[in-house]
Amino acid sequence: MEGFKYNETDEQRGIIPRAMEEIFVNIQSEQRLQTKFMIRVSYLQIYNESISDLLKSDRVSLQIREDKRKGVFVEGLSEWAVRTPAEIYNLL
């Protein structure tokens, strides 16, 4: 999923880095239309029916919730605003 290194030139980078890069390429192509974007990143793991936030050091089990306004979400999952793929690499 991640590959071996978090850098844009590594040919063995995984699907996660490639998907992030593609998102930012698409945003760049839309910016000439003066559209504004806000990118927020979360990173979770579901293992043995337990949900963990991989961007926090404590590995408490999180719960899935549903709200009429928010829809389905993971309660307590951290979100980070980012501007570049490099910022995401630093988080991971």
Beta strands, then each sheet from edge to edge (+ up, - down):
strand 1: 39-41
strand 2: 44-47
strand 3: 50-53
strand 4: 63-67
strand 5: 71-75
strand 6: 80-82
sheet 1: 1+ 6-
sheet 2: 2+ 3-
sheet 3: 4+ 5-
end
